[in-house]
Amino acid sequence: MRRLVLVSVALFFVWGCVAPQPKGPRENPLVARGIEFLAKGSERLDRGCFSDAAGDFTLAYQDFQASDHLGGMASALNNLAVAHLNLGDDQKAELFASRALALNRNLGDPLGQAANISVLGGVHLSRGEDGDALKLWNDALKSAKNGPAPLRARIHNDIGVALMRAGKSKEAKEHLDTALGLTPNSAAVHLNLGKVARASGQDSRAEELYKKALDIDRESGYAPGIAVDLTELGTLYLETKRREEAAELLARALALRELLNQDARADELRELLSRAGMEVRIPGERETNVEPPPACR
């Protein structure tokens, strides 16, 4: 399980699929196929293939709608919201998560509602509306009180992000430590704890946590997460006068951003390198038709 500033967006998408599996009868072949599309989309989401995942979730929604499977419709809509949030389309993310929330309220599914509210909190944070995001996440945490560990961990992680952005490092660390206890192998939580350590002047601890996040993302093949981890670690090295190591890591991050067609993020990295007086030459950089990463095929 895993997944929004350079790093804040990524802190959401690394959590991947957050909607519960749909409940109800599965004898209908359309329902069975919808569940298969959900599983396929979730796998792609976990690898950062957001456009492809959105396509799978759309197909899942169509099958669930045709079979009048409301739980499946809610799950597909929520996962569509997650995919679009990571694609930078907050309007579609809000639309789909709101529709999923309405369905789950009608179904009386508190865990489904918690997942939907969690995504809506991410929408608000992406818009800089941190107070609204925190309110939603606190509501989601109440709904998910007895829910699965990954869902509760995601919410604690997201609350930690918002508190960190507000300069409340102590409170942020409490939520992030809780998230880590629930999901010890979360790259996102390790990365965020590294940011808290960095803000507290604990550079060695931050480096350790960033490296752990990078190891986890590399093991799972999560390319967007790797790009974020390399950027944070490279920036740490840059600010602690380890310029040669910084240049290498930031060059890797830039190449990966280009490969993923994340032009805005790549431009931010180029600006960072320019401000630092670094000239990093990437072989074949800025080609007009960059092939998508193999994981998204």
Buried (B, 14 or more C-beta within 10 A) or exposed (E): BBBBEBBBBBBBBBBBBBBBEBBBEBEBEBBEBBBBBBBBBBBBBBBBBBBBBBBBBBBBBBBBBEBEBBBBBBBBBBBBBBBBBBBBBBEBBBBBBBBBBBBBBEBEBBBBBBBBBBBBBBBBBBEEBBEBBBBBBEBBBEBBEEBBEBBBBBBBBBBBBBBBBEEBBEBBBBBBBBBBEBBEBBBBBBBBBBBBBBBEEBBEBBBBBBBBBBBBBBEBBBBBBBBBBBBBBBBBBBEBEBEEBBBBBBBBBBBBBBBBEBEEBBEBBBEBBEEBEBEBEEEEBEEEEBEEBEBBE
